[in-house]
Amino acid sequence: MTTSIQSLRSKSIRQAKLKLDQHRELGLKSPLNIFQVAELLDNIRYSEEKLSDEPQGFALILN
């Protein structure tokens, strides 16, 4: 995978975590509903899994 795609995934993770932190701080005043929060959490989990799986796949190609 190219570095630019990894960078985009890292950026999306950072942005999602920032939105969740803001949601946590605002509490009931947060504009996010439960479905949006769940989607952010899913995006973080999916992106982090992809980032952790990719170096292993790349190492297998080299061996």
C-alpha positions, 0 to 999 in steps of 0.5 A, a space after each residue: 500500500 502506498 504511503 499516501 493511502 496510509 497517511 489518509 487512513 491515519 488522518 481519518 483516524 485522528 479526525 474521528 478521535 477528535 470528534 469523539 473527544 469533542 462529543 465526550 466533552 460536550 456531553 448532552 450538548 453534543 450535536 452527534 447522535 448515537 448512530 454517528 458516534 457508532 459510525 465513528 467508532 467503527 471507522 476507527 476500528 476498521 482503519 486501525 485493523 487495516 493499518 495493523 494488517 498491511 505491514 504483515 501482508 507486505 512482509 509476506 510478499 518480500 519473503 
